[in-house]
């Protein structure tokens, strides 16, 4: 009953609220004529191929679920002030509704210079900064999931773009808590260390059909230890986008370095545990191509690779520490401007640290229907 009341309360509050395009928001407004209700839902079906159990029975779990169910309000206030509020209602994340994005922006000189204050996505990464409703495959690449997280932060951002008829150069520079979504950075609370993360991104479009981007993120993470030290993380990335003749090609490379103390008596990835600050160099990339046909059918193929440098990470609920490559074969079909059907088959191949390729039974078939409003 309490969760039902909470859900109704969020919808009511959102309905009271309302801008031009918000580049760091999840959904964009379609007009500037006052408050506007926006959002989308993504019901999904997943079928997983997990091989056989100890009794030689096939393990092929499947389920219907919601990937995302988001409702928000965008609006503007004279002069040059805009706001954006978005809530997540899908139970797959926390089991209850929660605040996803909420920020206020001020654009004193139009698109050339803006300031945004609140909670929204980090500017690091091409795939991360692609709206969830605009992703060409159902999943972001594993490298993006691991190296660009946490996705959302409480932050203050400077952003803008230059170019008369189109954006030739765009930029984002932000300072954020570094603790993730809906979390303060108070010292010793919720993993806070009272230090802020810095992140930025620049995109250059020398021609209308080509964009080259680059970004970074740096900060401390986790609580400080007894000596007052904390682990650190550094992230860098470059990306390229091509879009012409109904052909779209994207590529992105992400690199990350994690530095921090680990417990004695053992370690991950063959690191020297005698060192106070072992370093883990993680990296990954993705390459994707798609073609829009005249019948609104868009075939997609995507290759991705992620190397965790021996550190643990989760892949669909399973903890593992080896490199992985994935080929996604996909079809996108657009019923209209607001409705899309996606079908993806993911072929996964694993590699141990000694270079041996292993085949574990963890391929999957995903089907998603999206309705945007």
C-alpha positions as MATLAB code, in Angstrom:
seq = 'XXXXXXXXXXXXXXXXXXXXXXXXXXXXXXXXXXXXXXXXXXXXXXXXXXXXXXXXXXXXXXXXXXXXXXXXXXXXXXXXXXXXXXXXXXXXXXXXXXXXXXXXXXXXXXXXXXXXXXXXXXXXXXXXXXXXXXXXXXXXXXXXXXXXXXXXXXXXXXXXXXXXXXXXXXXXXXXXXXXXXXXXXXXXXXXXXXXXXXXXXXXXXXXXXXXXXXXXXXXXXXXXXXXXXXXXXXXXXXXXXXXXXXXXXXXXXXXXXXXXXXXXXXXXXXXXXXXXXXXXXXXXXXXXXXXXXXXXXXXXXXXXXXXXXXXXXXXXXXXXXXXXXXXXXXXXXXXXXXXXXXXXXXXXXXXXXXXXXXXXXXXXXXXXXXXXX';
ca = [
       0.000    0.000    0.000;
       2.834    2.388    0.865;
       4.530    1.708   -2.494;
       1.251    2.381   -4.327;
       0.869    5.686   -2.494;
       4.501    6.559   -3.313;
       3.917    5.834   -7.015;
       0.773    7.976   -7.117;
       2.564   10.779   -5.287;
       5.430   10.852   -7.790;
       3.004   11.017  -10.723;
       1.097   13.854   -9.040;
       4.243   15.862   -8.323;
       5.505   15.395  -11.877;
       2.172   16.555  -13.274;
       2.636   19.916  -11.575;
       5.806   20.715  -13.354;
       8.327   21.639  -17.690;
      12.303   23.718  -22.385;
      14.113   23.394  -25.127;
      16.286   20.321  -25.695;
      18.123   18.959  -22.616;
      21.188   17.192  -23.920;
      21.917   15.530  -20.575;
      18.321   14.398  -20.046;
      16.867   11.009  -20.887;
      13.959   12.328  -23.000;
      13.708   15.547  -24.982;
      10.755   17.913  -25.155;
       8.895   18.140  -28.462;
       7.730   21.727  -27.922;
       8.364   24.733  -25.688;
       4.698   25.648  -25.183;
       4.587   25.159  -21.418;
       4.833   22.099  -19.175;
       5.065   18.821  -21.067;
       4.648   15.253  -19.869;
       7.243   12.954  -21.441;
       8.408    9.389  -21.032;
       8.577    5.897  -22.470;
       8.113    2.251  -21.530;
      10.174   -0.763  -22.598;
       8.540   -4.137  -21.870;
      10.975   -6.931  -22.673;
      11.320  -10.692  -23.013;
      14.576  -12.529  -22.344;
      15.425  -16.138  -23.220;
      18.775  -17.428  -21.935;
      20.800  -20.424  -23.117;
      22.684  -21.721  -20.068;
      23.559  -25.230  -21.235;
      22.681  -28.219  -19.063;
      22.512  -28.853  -15.334;
      24.051  -31.772  -13.426;
      21.132  -33.981  -14.446;
      21.703  -33.268  -18.140;
      18.562  -31.137  -18.346;
      18.619  -28.051  -20.537;
      18.772  -24.761  -18.649;
      16.858  -22.221  -20.720;
      15.248  -19.743  -18.338;
      13.035  -17.046  -19.795;
      11.025  -14.154  -18.434;
       8.888  -11.138  -19.253;
       9.910   -7.936  -17.473;
      10.276   -4.177  -17.834;
      13.666   -2.837  -18.896;
      12.518    0.746  -18.257;
       9.273    2.573  -17.443;
       9.950    6.294  -17.146;
       7.673    9.300  -16.764;
       8.765   12.899  -16.400;
       7.993   16.551  -16.999;
      10.033   19.204  -18.783;
       9.400   22.926  -18.838;
      10.788   26.440  -19.042;
      10.593   29.578  -16.926;
      11.305   33.093  -18.239;
      14.000   33.889  -18.865;
      16.466   31.257  -20.139;
      15.703   28.860  -17.269;
      14.506   25.306  -17.814;
      13.850   22.272  -15.659;
      13.673   18.513  -16.137;
      12.298   15.823  -13.812;
      12.215   12.091  -14.586;
      11.215    9.101  -12.421;
      11.844    5.389  -12.951;
       8.889    3.091  -12.280;
      10.310   -0.225  -13.490;
      10.625   -2.639  -10.532;
      13.682   -4.342  -12.071;
      16.094   -1.801  -10.527;
      15.062   -1.277   -6.913;
      11.591   -2.781   -6.634;
      10.001    0.646   -6.154;
       9.846    4.006   -7.978;
      12.750    6.407   -7.543;
      14.037    9.738   -8.799;
      16.152    9.280  -11.922;
      16.941   12.794  -13.173;
      16.104   16.215  -11.777;
      17.964   19.372  -12.752;
      17.649   23.071  -13.478;
      19.458   24.704  -16.418;
      20.242   28.329  -17.199;
      21.291   29.399  -20.709;
      22.205   33.112  -20.535;
      23.696   33.123  -24.064;
      21.660   30.411  -25.736;
      23.312   27.164  -26.762;
      26.832   28.593  -26.483;
      26.977   28.461  -22.696;
      24.683   26.722  -20.223;
      24.805   25.722  -16.583;
      22.966   22.703  -15.178;
      22.571   21.858  -11.507;
      21.021   18.655  -10.152;
      21.108   14.943  -10.930;
      21.724   13.600  -14.436;
      24.113   11.471  -16.486;
      27.879   11.810  -16.409;
      29.243   13.231  -19.698;
      31.782   10.406  -20.079;
      31.259    8.064  -23.026;
      29.388    7.929  -26.332;
      27.030    5.066  -25.489;
      26.303    6.428  -22.031;
      25.290    9.781  -23.507;
      23.046    8.132  -26.085;
      19.482    8.329  -24.696;
      18.196    4.963  -23.508;
      15.283    5.164  -25.939;
      17.749    5.831  -28.796;
      20.130    2.893  -28.272;
      20.653    0.802  -31.397;
      21.003   -2.420  -29.402;
      19.034   -3.374  -26.310;
      22.153   -3.471  -24.111;
      24.947   -0.971  -23.907;
      28.385   -2.529  -24.345;
      29.926   -4.255  -21.337;
      32.842   -1.794  -21.438;
      30.414    1.101  -21.122;
      28.533   -0.588  -18.291;
      31.734   -1.228  -16.333;
      33.898    1.800  -17.112;
      31.291    4.564  -17.418;
      29.471    3.724  -14.190;
      28.097    5.141  -12.014;
      25.913    6.569  -14.768;
      24.115    9.290  -12.832;
      25.449   11.758  -10.306;
      24.482   14.828   -8.343;
      26.568   17.475  -10.093;
      27.115   20.952  -11.511;
      27.846   21.108  -15.238;
      28.987   23.714  -17.742;
      28.035   22.849  -21.315;
      27.461   24.379  -24.705;
      28.010   24.194  -28.440;
      29.413   26.373  -31.222;
      28.281   26.547  -34.814;
      25.697   28.589  -36.683;
      23.692   26.074  -38.707;
      24.866   22.990  -36.817;
      26.978   22.140  -33.797;
      30.599   21.979  -34.942;
      32.064   21.798  -31.434;
      30.183   20.856  -28.275;
      31.537   20.538  -24.749;
      30.592   19.412  -21.244;
      32.579   19.889  -18.041;
      31.244   18.845  -14.667;
      32.059   18.439  -10.988;
      30.107   15.721   -9.172;
      29.828   13.785   -5.939;
      31.187   10.566   -7.442;
      28.970    8.405   -5.235;
      26.263    7.502   -7.750;
      22.565    8.155   -8.043;
      20.684    9.831   -5.171;
      23.685    9.753   -2.824;
      25.348   12.525   -0.873;
      29.118   12.796   -0.590;
      29.246   13.268    3.171;
      32.442   11.844    4.628;
      32.116    8.262    5.860;
      28.449    7.985    4.876;
      27.302    5.711    2.033;
      30.893    5.317    0.886;
      31.486    9.056    0.629;
      34.946   10.594    0.969;
      34.082   14.310    0.749;
      36.034   14.610   -2.502;
      34.514   15.441   -5.869;
      34.910   13.781   -9.278;
      35.706   15.704  -12.446;
      34.464   14.655  -15.873;
      34.286   16.167  -19.322;
      33.528   15.496  -22.956;
      34.218   17.288  -26.254;
      32.679   16.399  -29.623;
      33.944   17.827  -32.924;
      31.943   17.512  -36.156;
      34.157   18.665  -39.063;
      31.427   17.490  -41.446;
      27.750   16.957  -40.854;
      28.075   13.177  -41.189;
      31.147   12.661  -38.974;
      31.599   13.249  -35.250;
      34.737   12.634  -33.205;
      34.465   12.626  -29.430;
      36.689   12.299  -26.403;
      36.130   12.331  -22.666;
      37.579   11.728  -19.221;
      36.593   11.155  -15.625;
      38.731   11.209  -12.497;
      38.024   10.926   -8.791;
      38.317    9.013   -5.547;
      35.910    6.244   -4.647;
      34.974    4.442   -1.485;
      35.621    5.388    2.104;
      39.017    6.575    3.244;
      41.057    4.054    5.184;
      42.643    4.469    8.608;
      45.524    6.428    7.048;
      43.142    8.850    5.356;
      43.736    7.409    1.880;
      41.105    6.379   -0.653;
      41.086    4.440   -3.890;
      41.123    6.388   -7.145;
      39.793    5.820  -10.635;
      40.761    7.391  -13.950;
      38.785    7.068  -17.157;
      39.528    8.154  -20.729;
      37.713    7.472  -23.968;
      37.545    8.286  -27.675;
      34.749    7.642  -30.156;
      33.783    8.097  -33.787;
      30.355    8.312  -35.451;
      29.499    8.210  -39.163;
      25.964    8.788  -40.456;
      25.225    9.082  -44.179;
      23.311    7.280  -46.958;
      21.104    5.603  -44.314;
      24.266    3.931  -42.986;
      25.346    4.563  -39.423;
      28.677    3.376  -38.004;
      29.915    3.929  -34.451;
      33.049    2.967  -32.588;
      34.181    3.667  -29.041;
      37.274    2.815  -26.988;
      37.276    3.199  -23.197;
      40.223    2.860  -20.839;
      40.261    2.911  -17.065;
      42.784    2.674  -14.262;
      41.788    1.775  -10.713;
      44.307    2.337   -7.932;
      43.762    1.321   -4.325;
      44.782   -0.914   -1.456;
      43.745   -4.579   -1.432;
      43.735   -7.119    1.343;
      46.975   -8.986    1.978;
      47.389  -12.697    1.379;
      46.056  -12.737   -2.166;
      45.036  -10.611   -5.071;
      43.321  -10.450   -8.421;
      44.876  -10.433  -11.848;
      48.364  -11.426  -10.712;
      49.088   -8.051   -9.129;
      51.819   -7.550   -6.574;
      49.997   -7.573   -3.226;
      53.089   -6.237   -1.499;
      52.427   -2.839   -3.045;
      50.232   -0.414   -1.134;
      48.511    0.759   -4.301;
      48.157   -1.967   -6.933;
      46.884   -0.664  -10.259;
      44.376   -2.355  -12.541;
      44.251   -1.244  -16.160;
      40.870   -2.040  -17.673;
      39.827   -1.378  -21.238;
      37.183   -2.191  -23.781;
      35.724   -1.160  -27.076;
      32.742   -1.594  -29.334;
      32.151   -1.299  -33.072;
      28.648   -1.156  -34.492;
      27.084   -0.756  -37.935;
      23.450   -0.486  -39.023;
      21.507    0.376  -42.157;
      18.003    1.852  -42.360;
      15.992    0.274  -45.183;
      13.043    1.944  -46.953;
      10.602   -0.286  -45.043;
      11.769    1.051  -41.629;
      13.653   -2.180  -40.903;
      17.162   -1.628  -39.535;
      19.602   -4.571  -39.300;
      22.375   -4.073  -36.725;
      25.618   -5.882  -35.993;
      27.809   -5.005  -33.037;
      31.125   -6.363  -31.796;
      32.380   -5.522  -28.329;
      35.244   -6.520  -26.048;
      35.996   -5.904  -22.378;
      39.163   -6.723  -20.405;
      38.752   -6.309  -16.608;
      42.456   -6.970  -15.888;
      41.521   -9.790  -13.539;
      39.062   -7.812  -11.414;
      35.579   -9.062  -10.610;
      32.519   -7.791  -12.443;
      28.965   -8.986  -12.921;
      27.494  -10.181  -16.200;
      23.752  -10.804  -15.965;
      24.011  -11.660  -12.286;
      27.107  -13.868  -12.552;
      30.399  -12.721  -11.027;
      33.416  -13.315  -13.281;
      36.926  -11.927  -13.781;
      37.932  -12.795  -17.342;
      37.851  -10.892  -20.624;
      34.744  -11.232  -22.736;
      33.758  -10.488  -26.310;
      30.197  -10.313  -27.587;
      28.676  -10.206  -31.053;
      25.139   -8.841  -31.174;
      22.962   -9.609  -34.180;
      19.959   -7.316  -34.166;
      16.913   -6.086  -36.018;
      15.132   -2.814  -35.254;
      11.685   -2.229  -36.708;
      10.002    1.169  -36.397;
       6.215    1.023  -36.524;
       6.169    4.816  -36.389;
       8.105    7.695  -34.861;
       7.212    6.666  -31.314;
       7.104    2.859  -31.414;
       9.988    0.451  -32.014;
      10.561   -3.304  -31.811;
      14.080   -4.636  -31.163;
      15.260   -8.240  -31.461;
      18.836   -9.053  -30.367;
      20.780  -12.314  -30.228;
      23.974  -12.089  -28.138;
      26.799  -14.530  -28.802;
      29.293  -14.391  -25.925;
      32.854  -15.750  -25.889;
      35.126  -15.676  -22.842;
      38.895  -15.487  -22.587;
      41.076  -16.389  -19.626;
      44.055  -14.239  -18.626;
      46.462  -16.609  -20.394;
      44.735  -15.916  -23.702;
      42.786  -19.159  -23.946;
      39.301  -18.660  -25.371;
      36.571  -20.475  -23.473;
      32.974  -21.143  -24.401;
      30.501  -20.911  -21.564;
      26.801  -21.394  -22.153;
      25.524  -17.859  -21.664;
      24.121  -16.683  -24.995;
      20.759  -14.925  -24.967;
      17.840  -13.752  -27.072;
      16.229  -10.430  -26.141;
      13.038   -8.892  -27.533;
      11.939   -5.388  -26.589;
       8.987   -3.187  -27.526;
       9.284    0.546  -26.914;
       6.532    3.164  -26.819;
       7.566    6.791  -26.370;
       5.346    9.757  -25.574;
];
